[in-house]
Each structure stands twice: as structure tokens, then as C-alpha cells.
Amino acid sequence: MKLIHAADIHLDSPMRGLARYDGAPVEQLRLATRAALANLVDLAIDEEADALLIAGDLFDGDWPDFGTGAHFAREMNRLRDAQIPVVTVAGNHDAASRITRTLRMPDNVRTLSAEAPDTAVYEELGLAVHGQSFATAAVLDDLSAGYPVPLPGYVNVGLLHTSANGRLGHEPYAPCRPDRLAEHGYSYWALGHVHQREILVADPPVVFAGCLQGRHVREAGAKGATVVQIDDGRVVSLEERALDDVRWAICEVDAGDAADENDVFGRMSDQLRQAATECGDRLLAVRVKVFGATEAHAELVRDVDRLRHEAAVVATDAACGGAWVERVVLRTSPPSAISPEGDDAYAEVVRAIRVAANSTAVLDQLADELGPLAAKLPGALLADFDPTDPDTISGLLSEVERTLPVRLLEEPA
Amino acid sequence: MIRLGRLDLTRWGSFTDRTLDFGEADGRLHLVYGGNAAGKSTTRRATTALLFGIPTRTPDAHTHDYADLRIGAQLLTDDGAVEVVRRKGKVNTLLGPDGQPLHDDPIGVALHALTAEAYGGLFEISHESLVDGGRELLAGHGAVGESLFAAAAGTGRLHRLLGALDSDAADLFKTGGRNARLNVALAEHSTATKELSAATVRPTRAGELRRAASDTRRVIEELDGTIREHERECGRLRRLKAVKPMLARHSELVLELEGLGKPPALGSDAAERRGAAQRDRDDSDRASRTAQGSLATLRQTHSQQADPGDMLSHSAAITETHSQIAAIRKAASDRRKREGELQREEARLEGLLARIGAGMQVDELDVHIAQERTRQSLDRCLDSRGEIAERHRSARTRTTDAERALEAAQNELTSLPEAVGTAALRAAVRAATKLGPVEDQAAEHRATADALRAEAENRLARLAPRPTPLEELERQSIPTRDAIDRVLATKLELDDQQSAIDNEREQIDRRAADLAGRGAGLRARGQAPTAQELEAGRTQRDEDWQTVRRALVTPAPDADQRAEQFERSMAGADQVADARAAQADKLAQAAEIDATNARTAAEREALGERVGKLERRRSLLETEWQTAWKPSEMRPPAIVDAPEWLREHESICKLVQEARSAAGKAELAEQAAARHGTALLEHLADTNGPAPAGSTLEGAIALAESLAGDFDDQNAKRRTTQKAVEDAERTLARERSDLAQAETEHEAWREQWQRLRATYGLDSDVAPEDASQMLRTIDDALSARDSVGALRHRIEGIDRDSQEFAAEVARICRAVAPDLSGVDPEDAASEVMDRLGNAQRAREAIDGLNAQIERHEGDLADANQRRERAQEQLDAMVGAAGATEEDELADIERRSARAAELRHEIPTCEREVAQAGEEAFEGLFAAATEFSGEQLDADISEHGRKLKALREERDRAQEAAFEARDQLERAERSDCAGKAAEKAQQHLAGARDLAERYAVARLSSCLLRETIERYRTKHQGPMLARANELFPSLTRETFTELYVDWNDAEEPILVGRDKDGRPLRVEHMSDGTREQLFLALRIAAIERYVDSSGGVPVLFDDVFLESDDPRSERILSALADLAVRTQVIVFTHHRHLVALAQQALDPSRLALHDLDGGPPQLRADGQAALRRAAA
């Protein structure tokens, strides 16, 4: 028996953090989540899978477009034509979604109940899929505790949207203990909610499939689904399949001891080419992070735009499917940093920055300075970057400390 | 403090082993002279490289390779003299005299936290930097804060940087702007958000569309029903209108039928039948006449024909005999051939009989025919002999081959080793492999741990003051961040208070000095007139007035003199009074000065108290600070550095934790590797396999996999061989069975052969091959005998047929042609046959005439009969029509046919009406009677109008339904919302980037301005005081004073006072003056630094470029004064400056160095140090 396990599709959720710039591959950036879903359906058909299991979060909770649900239903129709059943549970996003409430799924799609643990039985396959959907967006109970005992004579699979025993960056919904899942007697546990693929228990496998398509730089790396091969009631193989249409990557460039800007560009080029190779023919969305103590620090600080331009040119040149440089984060430092200890003007500057970063009063004062900016920023941006937030200002002050003394020393004529 | 006692350019730039000796005890100004390309800049860079390390890329590696670059020095610090050598590299670049890296960095300690870049800005002063500084003063309009800060930082870029930061911020964002980049991005995002909103089809909207489609569908169905009803009615009316002409036609037909009366029903074919009967009667008459004429002619011809006689009665025999002529001729020819064949067969038979046996007769062959069954058995026996013999031989051969194959397989099996089980070994390999490259991971984790620990150690070594060793770092009890922040905030507050006090004190001092000056002025203006002098003056005035008055009353000749006297007295009295008033004013001023002095004194006292309080708070703070750090058992860091120190401490602790975590992972990985390695070794031992060469898990896995593979191959080969043995055994058994069967079969044949041979009468010694030959000969003899017999019988038959033919010909000739007796039978038969032909033709002619006569007689009789029948029919028709004469029949028949047509046409018309009107004729007839044509037209028109309206309404409903369905379908197929969301996110990301850049620019600007102001507050007094001393000197007293004034914006600015006492703002100074002002401020800032942080070498590079000799002299003097505090090295390529310096400065204050001179010899200790370092 062959099952495909996917989760966290978040259909039509846009790519975040990709600002347009001259030469950005705008045309190549399609609706990546739709392409990834099409890849998933193709995989199920090509592999002649017996069933597709989706462990929740088909849509973004706050996404209201009807066309998204209709598109999902169309893709499921392709599976119906191929006689492949689909079993899903609603995740926290689905519970909050307005699409979910009005969507009419094809008859090959079975969404398990939210009121009590539910079981989808496929006699002809000898498959029993147990699960329970989220009734509300925030479920804090251990849903798995009520899952039924295994049906004798069937391959029993658990479908669960859960934070397991807690994962950084994910809401602690439907917590559970992986070891208890493993002891439940099912052949396989298909989990969703955590966007990074992870095998929590090896035997029987308790697996987070990860999201189908990364949507921002914190979801870097290959994303896709897991092909589960089950023989005689035991999982004999788990195969990870990359299905993402846009590959997010973080390219870390160690500029330590680089003699000059060109040396740094060379290292960046090497790293970007490697990232492009790993990405294959997808669109590469890459964050370039340059760090290390280097004599090129001043040059880099003075002309960040050039660094950005170089990164875009190299990435585009190297990537088969196009490349979009999400951001160039410059975290270099001079070979020896100016200390606040001295009694000179430069030390005074550094001291003032550090005092500001550690003084609530000064931070408040600086927050007032940036208040007009905050007042103009839309809520969607403020949620991520509030220039009046003390922590944000502290972060900005780090940038000021890296750049201001250098510019004071070497501001070009 | 740090100074260069000696600088060794061992391998640097174009220098090799060049030394500049600055001397141990100093205080002199070092003037280094060198012409163009003599190496001044090289030497200056060497100083920086010595102090801060050789840069990764330097222009001074053109003569010596990077790896060979060496700069040596004797450094003089607070801890004494130390010999060092700087080499190029990443770590351990500072070597001691023994050539070994110095663990304690004396330069780092002496330079505190200075970086190369900061040193360059602060302590390397060139002519260009002074020019830039002058421009900076001009750009800042002499603003005190910016001027002081720029001078302190040694930068001519401060104002430009502030401008750039403000410009960057303004380009990025304006609160009420629209064109700044962030404003544009936010507007674009807003537009994209609106597009997204417009492109989004919400589920409620989709529901509405579905409902709309359903509602319109229902409306359409209702409209369709109404339309159908109207169409039906309209159609009925149209049909009614259409059948109206047909109904009129129907009425005409009915009237015509009635007009025909009641003619007899003769049938529709009455006229046709009548015509036919009349034609039959006429035809019969014509046929009767023709038959009578033909009969007469035929009968005449018949009477003229001859009789053929008796010939025809023998026609069969004659024809038969004639047909045998060819056969008789052919048989005669065949007989001759058969005779020859008979002779050849008889000879062959004779030969065969001779081969069977001497004297063998033909009749004896019958014996063999009698033993036919035996013969057949014998034939089968001999036929099967070869096959049985072959089977026997083949079975023997195969059996031998099978025996050999079995033996070979058994030998091979015996030679193979016994089978070894590999399942356990394979399972162990799988388990070990599943771990992945665990040893690499362990090594990687271990390397990470080591690297992290090394980094922690390294950073810990650089952390000053240094905390406990790394192992105890996390346990070290140090103050919390909150406590440090609190103390730091208090310290900064105290510093601010101190600065404020200093400023106040300065102002008080200035005020006191001012008051003192004013007091001195007052005192300098002399004594005031006394009261007696005033009184005397007044008395004299009164007396003079009385004299004048008297003169007025009593004119006197000296009135003029008296008036003049009075005027003088008045003036004198006024003067005295004025002097008194002035004195009173002075006294008031003096009193005010005294009061102010008293207030100043009080303020001084209050200031002193505040200073005291401040000191106590400082002391308490220091005590608190020390106490807070006591548990840590280490020297606390400076308070201002503590946050950074703590951050670094935490960072190092984190590194330690990460190192421990990595080490833990490495240990876990190593344990796993060891566990699986042991398991593998045990399984390898169980298989008696070789031990792995190394101790790595990877090696064990490789060996185990290799061995398992070998064992699997070996086991597979043994299984294959075993199967081959079993197959060979089965084959051998089968072949042996076949052999036994073949032998049995062969024996049975042999017995049968012997039996049949005896039975058939063959000799007992005849071989089967000979017997076969004999039997074939007998068969051939029997065949030859049969051939001879058959040929003889054939010849006899031919003879007999010839005789019979001749007899039959003779008999026929006797009967019909006696004249042919004696003629050759064959010729006679031919002649008779010719005669028979003639007789037959005569017979045929007579028979033909008879037949024709008979036929014509029949025709005549038929014609007569037909005429009678036709006449009878006509008579019957006349009767049936009720006519008296045959001629009346035509009219009666016409009327009868028309009536019949009308009777048929009228119902047909009624059917057509019903069909066209789509209802019963009667109903239509009645409705047509009811509606007039005009009424129908009006009703049809009314229905058409209603139908048109209904159809338009339905079309509109259909369009609405289509639109709803189309919208729904487009919504279902749409990806517009997703694309709009992508676009909005892209604008949002762009806005975020710009917002961040704006925030950094804005914060940079704010903090830089705050730093400038803080610096001004802290250093303004002393720096300006020192600059005020230097500036008049550097300008050769063209300016007498430098002071602070306020511009229109109430901002403090620097103002110079020229020798004429006129204030001049920096905008009004010459370029050179501004540069000298900047130099004065630079020197003041350097002295401030030296006073607080200790001396460092200060490098001046051709700062005299545009100064005349007198001014250069003043500059040299100022630098010589600075040299007393810290080491000053001046580079110049002007030879006359050397003389000027010698002239201006006492020799004890000047040291000259000539780069153009011959290379000075290294001192002995320096040589030794260099040799060791080079080694």
C-alpha cells in the first residue's frame, strides 16, 4: 500500500518578504502554492498512490477568496478521476477559514469530523484513517487521546494536526506526546502544523510532513510530501519528495579576513551558485547574509546597494529557474571594533549608541523620533516591524553601531 | 602611554634594515626629512602597521613578499621598554625578541581600545586633513559642537555625514510627503491592497451568485411556460387562418358532387375495361384473318417434301459404330507399344527370379504372397530395427554423459566451503548504516565543540578585565544586567551632573574674571570729589550769582566779567556734581560687583557642596559597583564598559554552552558508533571473518558489508552447485531408465526378428540388412509378374474389340446399305454415317412444317374465342350502365368517375384541413365560421406582441443567469486574488526595507547629534581654553582671542577677535586662518586625549605645505610643546623647514632624522632581536 502524506498547503498564501527591484524575476514568481499542490496531485497519480492524506491547514485562516477553495476542489477532482481517495483533517487555519465552511469537496475527499474522533474506512484498500478536525482555531486539548483503538485486519493510520510536544514558532495547539502516539498501535502517524519536516518517532513512524511550499525565508529548504510504503501492516519505507515551486534559501557568506569588496563578492558568488545548484530548476528566493570581521567592512557599509546588485546578478546568472534576492543582510564588522572605552570622539559615538540601547528613557526618546514613521506604516508591516518597539530600536541601533563610526571615519567626499 | 624608542624598517616598502632611532628619554619634536620618494609615507604607514598590524593588502609589499614583511621597534610604555617585531598574518603577528609570538600584547594594552582607523583619524594629521577641517568649520558655520567634535575626530566629513544622513532620511520618507521612496512604496501597497480587495470573491458573494443563477433559472422556466401557452394559441389562430381557403375549397367540392346527380358506380376502371374489350374484339378479328392465310401456305409446302425411309430406325447403331472408329484406330497403335513393354517386363522378371534363386519359377512367387501377414510383420520388424538400435545407442551415450556431469558437479560441490548465515550481520550493518556518517558527525560535532571552545577561550582572553577561567565562567557570580544598567544609568547621570557643574564653574569663573576686570576699571578711573569740594563749588556759584544779580539790578561796568565768572562757577559746580553723580554710579557698580562677587562666592560654595555630594555619590556608586562584583572575585570592568563586557560574557557563556552541546552530541555519536562498531565486530567474529584494519565504525561497516557480500556470493554459488548436483542426479536416473527400456526393446526386436525370419523361410544366417534386400527383390519380382500379366491382358482386349467392330459394321450395311458389303469396315462405317445425316435433315423439315400448321390452327381457334368473350363483356357493360347502346357508355362512365373522385377528394380535403389545423375538421369548420379573417389577424397580432415582450423578458433573464454563472465560474477559475496578494506582499516587503533604512538613517542622525552635543558639553571649556592659547600664536597674533558667541538661532558658534578687536566669524576668516583654527582645535583635542588616556605617537605629514616661514615657525613651536606631552613625529620634504626648526627650537627640543642619508646602523640589541625574529 502506498500513501502520500502532506500537510500545511496554505493554498494561495503569498510569498512574503520579496521586494521588487530592477531585474527581479517577477514573471517567474507564479502562485507557488498552487503549483506545489499541482505537483502533489501529479505525484499521487504518477505513483499510483492508494490514498492521499492531508494533515490540516489547506488554506490560510484569514484568506477569504472563493477561487482558492474552488481551485483546491478542481485539483481533488483530478484525484477522483484517478480513483484516489483523499482524507483530511481541518487544522487551526481551516477552522478559522471562511472558505472551508462553504467549500463543496468532490466525493473522493473525506474530511474527518471535528466533533469527535472519526474514522474513514476503505474496505477495498484495507485502510482505516483515524483523525479529528479542529472545531475552532485554538484547540489546546490532546485530540489524539480520544483516537480509537486500531481496527483489526486494517492498516491503521492516524491523521493529526498538532504541535506535538511544542515547536518553536508554532502555536501550541492540540499538544501530544510522540511516544504515546507510537504506542497507540497504528502503523503510521501523519502529522501537520509544524512546517519543518521531522520524523518524531522512527518505528512506527510519527512524521511531520512539513509544509508543501515555503512562503518566507524562515521556511527555507526543500518542502514537499512524504511517500509512505506499507507492507504487511508495517511501514517499510518513507521517501521525502520535494514538490515546492519556489525554493527558499539562506546563503551565508563568511567574509572573515576578506581583503576587499571583490573578495567578498567572490565568496558570495560561490555560495549563491551552490544554493542555485541545490535548488534545481525552481525559482530561488534567497537571503544573503554576509558576516565576519573583514577589512572590506567599510567598503561594504558604504555601498550596500552594490552588494545587493552583485547578489542579484550572480543569483540570476546561476539559477536555472530564476532567482530573487529577498534581502542582503550585512553583518560584517571591521577587523578591530571601536570600543566605547576610549576617551576619543569615536568611542563617544559607540558609547552613545550602547547607552541608548540600554536606556529605557533614550529608547522612548528614539521611539518618539520614529513615531511619525510608525504612524504611516500599515498594520501588516507594523506586525513585523514596529519602529517604536524597544526591541526593534535595539536591533536598529546594532546596525547604527556597525555603520555610523565607519561612515564618520570614511564618508566619501 | 606608548612611544617609539626605535623603528626598524627591516623589510618594509623599499626599505631593508633601515632604522629610525627616536631615543629612549624624549620630549623632543622629531622632524623626519626626506625628499620625494624617500619613504616618508612608507615610514608613516610602517608606524601604523607596527601598532595595529599589517593590512591584508598594502602598497608596501613591492620589494619584499608579504610573508617576509617585518617591522621592528623598541616600544616605551608605562611598563618599560620592550622589543617587538611585527609580521604579516592573521594571528600571533607580534613577535618578541626571541621570535616567538607575544602572549601579552603591550601595544594593545597601551593603546587601550584604539583601532587602526580611529588612530588614523585621531593621530595622523596631514595638510589635506587640515584643509578638510577648515572646510568643515566653514560648512558648519563655526558651530561649537560640530567644530569641537570634528577636530576631536580628526575628520573633515562630519558636516557632510550629517547632511548625508538627513538627506538619506528625507529621500526615504517624509511625514506629509508623497514622492519620498517609502511614501511611494506605501501608496503602491495601498493600491495593491485595494486591488486585492477588488479581486477577492468572498464565499458570501459566491453564494449570492449561486442564488442569483438559481433564481433567474426559475424565472426563465416560468416565462418559458407562458411563452409556450401564447405560442400554442397564436399557432392555433395562424393555423385557423391557414385552413380557411381549404374550407372554401371543401364547400365547392360538396356542391359539385351534388351537381352530378346519382350516376351508377361503375368503378374507376370502367372506361378502361370498356376500351380493353373493344380492343380485344378488334385484335381477334385481325388474328383470325392472319392464321387462315398462313395455313394455306404451309399446307402447300408440306405436300412437296420427300420421305427419309428406314435409315432413321438404325441411327443409334450407325452413330455408335461411327463413334468407335477413332478408338479402333488408337487401340491398334497402342497394341504395338504394349507389345514392346511386355517384352521388357518379361526380361526383368526373369532377371529378378534368377536373383531370388537359381531355377526359381514364376509360380513359386505365390508362396510369398501367401505369407502376406508374416511379410508385413517382417517389414515392420526390419523397419523398426534402425530406430530401436539408435535409441539404444543414444541412451547409452546419454547415460555416460549424465554420469560424468554428476561426478563433476559432486566434485565442485565438495570443493566449495560450507554455507554461512549473514542475516544477523546484515541486520547489524543496516542498524549501523541507519545512523548515517555518525563518525563524521561526531568529528564534526567535536570540531565544532573545539572551535567554539577555542573561540570562547580566545574571546575570553580578549575580555578585559578577565573573568574566571572558562570552566568556571558559567558559575561565576556576576551582577545582573539590570543591576549593571542601573549603575550605568546612575554613572551617566553623575557624569552629566559633573559636566553641568564644570560648565557652571566655568561660567562662574568667567563671570568672576569679568567682574574683576570691571572692578579694576572702576578703580583705574581715579578718586571722586569730596563733599567739601562740592560745597565749596556751590558756595562759589552762589557768590558769583549774587554778584551777577547785583550787576543786573545795578549795572556795573564789569558785568561781562562777572557773568563769565558765574558761568565758570556754574560749570565748575556742575562738574563737581557730575563727578559726584558718576562716582555714585561707580559706587553702585562697585556695590553690584561686590554683591555679584558675593553671589559668585556663594554659588562657588554651593557648587563645592554639589561637587562634594557628587563625589560622595560617586564614591557610593563605586562602592556599590565593587560590592556587586565582589562575588565574582574579579576586578570589575569600567561601568560604561560593563554592558558590553556583560554582553561579551554572555556571548562567551553561550559559546561554552554550544561547545558543551556539540561535545555532548559528539559523545552521543561516538557512543552510538562504538556500540554499533562492537556489535559489528561480534557478528564478524561469529562469521570467523577477518578483523577490521582500523577501529572506525565506517571501516567495520565496509568490512562487514564486504564480508556479507562475499558470504552471500559464496552461499549463492553453493546453492547453485547443490542444485546442479541434484539436477545431474535426476538426469542420470532418467537416462538409466531410458537405457534399460532401450535394451529391453532391442532384445524384444531381436527375438521377433529371429522368429519372423524362420517363419518367412529366410536362412537362419541371413543378416537383417540382407533380408531386407531379399524382400525388396521378391517384391520387385511380384511387381514385374503383375506387369507382364496386365500387358498380355491389354493386348488380348484390343484384338477382341477390333473383331467386334468389323462384325457390327457388316450387320448395319446388310440392313441399310447392302451396296457397301466388302468395303473396309472403317470406310463403310463412315459412309453409312453420312447417309444417316441426310435422312435426319429430311425428317426434321417435315416435322417443322407439321408443327407450324398445328400452331396456326390453334391461333385461329383462340382468336375466335377471344372475340366472343370481348363481345360478351361489352354487352354486360351496357347493361350495368343502364344504357341501351354501347355508344352511351362513355358519358355515363365520365360522370361516374367524377363522382367517385369527389367522394374521395372531399374526405381528403377534410383530413388536410384537420392536419393543417392540427385539430378535428368539425372544430375547425365551426371555429372558421366563428372567426372572421380580420378577427384572426387582430388576435394573432396581439399574441405576437405579447410573445415578443415575453421573449425579451426571458432573454434578459437568461443574460442575468449567464452573467451570474459566468461570474461564478470566473470566481472559481480565478487566481487574481492570489496574484494581487503576491503583489501587495512585494510592495510591503519593499516598504519594510525602506522603513528600516529610514529608521537607521534617522537614528544615526539623532545619535550623532546627541553625541556631538554631549561632547561639546563635556569638553567645550578646556578645549576652547587651550585653543584660545594656540590660535593667536598660530596666526601670529592676527587674532587675539577665540571665544563663543551666539548666532541668530541662539546656537553657540566660534568667533575670533582680530588684533583690532573686531569679532570675525569663521565664514569671514581666510582659508588659511580656518585651517590654523582647526589645527589649534586638533592639538587641543589631542592634548585632552593624552591627558586622560596617555600618550601615543602623533604623526604630522607636511602640515606646513602652505604656511610661510613665520607661521611654520609658530606651528613648529606648538608641536614642540605637544611633544613634551606625547611623542610627535613630523614628516617633511622641505629642507628649509629643517633649518627653520633648528632656528626656532632649542636643540634640546628637536631631533632630526634624514631619510635621504645613508642607512644608519642598527643597534646591537635591535640587530639581535631582528635576527631572532627573522629566524
Interface residues (C-beta under 8 A of the other chain):
Chain A: D12 S13 P14 M15 R16 G17 L18 A19 R20 Y21 V26 L29 L31 T33 R34 W63 P64 D65 F66 G67 T68 G69 A70 H71 R74 R98 I99 R101 T102 L103 D257 A258 A259 D260 E295 A298 E326 R327 P334 P335 S336 A337 I338 S339 P340 E341 G342 D343 D344 A345 Y346 A347 E348 V349 R351 A352 I353 R354 V355 A356 N358 S359 L366 E369 L370 P372 L373 A375 K376 L377 P378 A380 L381 D384 F385 P387 I393 L396 L397 E399 V400 T403 L404 P405 V406 R407 L408 L409 E410 E411 A413
Chain B: F52 G53 P55 T56 R57 K90 H112 A113 L114 T115 A116 E117 A118 G120 G121 L122 F149 A152 A153 G154 T155 R157 L158 R160 L161 A164 F173 T175 L182 N183 L186 H189 S190 T193 A199 T200 V201 R202 P203 R205 A206 G207 D485 L488 A489 L492 A638 V640 D641 P643 E644 A971 E972 R973 S974 D975 C976 A977 G978 K979 A981 E982 A984 Q985 Q986 H987 L988 A989 G990 A991 R992 D993 A995 E996 Y998 A999 V1000 R1002 L1003 S1004 C1006 L1007 L1008 E1010 T1011 R1014 Y1015 A1085 R1088 Y1089 S1092 S1093
